[in-house]
Amino acid sequence: MSKQTSSIVQDSLNALYDDESFLPDLKNGTREKAFTSLVSILSTPNHVNKSFLRVTLENEKVIRIPAFRVQHNNILGPYKGGIRFHESVNEEEVINLASLMTLKNALHQVPFGGGKGGVVINPREFDVKELNLICKKYIQYFSEILGPDKDIPAPDVGTGDREMDWMMGEYKSIRPGSRYRGSFTGKSVVNGGSLGRREATGKGVYYTFRYMLHDFIQSQRKWLEERNNIFAKTALDHSDKDLTLAIQGFGNVGSIAALEAYRCNYLNNKIVAVSDRNVTLYNSDGLDIPALVKITAANKGDLPTSDEELTNAEVKAKIMDRADVLSLDTDVLVLAALEDQVHAKNVQDVKARIIVEGANSPVTAEADKILSDNGVIIVPDILANAGGVIVSYYEWLQGRDTQFYTEEEVYKKQFDKMKETFDTILPQFFGDPHPLRQNCYIHAVSKLSTVLYRQGKLY
């Protein structure tokens, strides 16, 4: 059992237990038994699949690589979730990420369940041919449990459209004649992927922040001013000022979110810091984000790490340690790297009053409580980084119908979907003293519990 998921589910159901409008048919002892069942069902994955991929390297050395595919819950639809290539991958992490996918899809009314995959490698240590073989081996080992109506993988940390193309190609070879187009999402456009899929998560991360601080406040300012709510005060204090942003992680999510902020006409944004695995770049007057995106594209994804590289890119910035991005005196901190970046040992150094989680679980539970108690708004991963799975859903639909949307249509559908969620969650959040994460979890657990009850799964 995942301790993190168990705590989320238990706390959410505790908040729902005395709400008579939630599962009103369940009374007294029957209600107590049903809630116990719900904790058990939603806290544990349906399946944990693990294999050791046998891979022959270019030097003819044979290695065995641990690989996982966790299928958490499929009550709302096929399992859905990325495949991560990273040396820190482990079983508990994959279980937690799969469970968060279940909650995320429930929150945003996406008809998928939650799954997640992982391969314990540093992809930078393998050449293209070896990575291709690793991808093929993953599908060979797990093909029986994957499929467009079973479990639909997507990219994650360390993977992208290239890897999804390879994997779909292998799936097609193993299962000739099957409906293979919907077996993977996040593919290249030429291979049946959706326009806008690569940018979807980063765009959604910034849109979540922009909608809360601009669209929602503009329409609800008077109501917010009347709330006795520390989070409403934080939001109002930042709604009309020039905002400074720091972005941890300058990969596919962080760089796109940075571009969205740089180009935004709704808020007065200034991105003063960005970081990656090597460095933090800082400029109090604001960084040239388009120039940095261009240089990282030509530099295998890495930011400049020397004054010479900055000069050649015509970018003005101070070079700092990569961890410094977390403690800079900025209004907003976007966390788009890996999990557990803000924790008990460094939370006191965080000065930002608004944190947006572009990555999965970048703030630990202990740090989350400390920050929330001090009125810091944390826009959680489950709300902020759902753009990827939402557009994956549209890619899945397009693959089934073999009719494809324009990029503008994709983004409109994505933002409309996210707006529906915001318009449900934000009034609840600003109307009571609970952190935004808790509101999101309660809403997701409520949806999952209702469907489980309706399908007779609690008996």
Buried (B, 14 or more C-beta within 10 A) or exposed (E): EBEBBBEBBBBBBEBBEEEEEBBEEBEEEEBEEBBEBBBEBBBBBBBBBBBEBEBEBEEEEEEEBBBBBBBBBBBBBBBBBBBBBBEEBEEEBBBBBBBBBBBBBBBBBBEBBBBBBBBBBEBEEBEEEBBBBBBBBBBBBBBEBBBBEBBBBBBBBBBBBBBBBBBBBBBBEBBEEEEBBBBBBBBBBEBBBBBBBBBBBBBBBBBBBBBBBBBBBEEBBEEBEEBEBBBBBBBBEBBEEEBBBBBBBBBBBBBBBBBBBBEBEEBEBBBBBBBBBEBBBBBEEBBBBEBBBEBBEEEEBBBBBEEEBBEEBEBBBEBBEBEBBBBBEBBBBBBBBBBEBBBEEEBEEBBBBBBBBBBBBBBBBEBBBBBBEEBBBBBBBBBBBBBBBBBBBBBBBBBEEEEBBEEEBBBEBBBEBBBEBBEBBBBBBBBEBBBBBBBBBBBBBBBBBEEBBEEEEBE
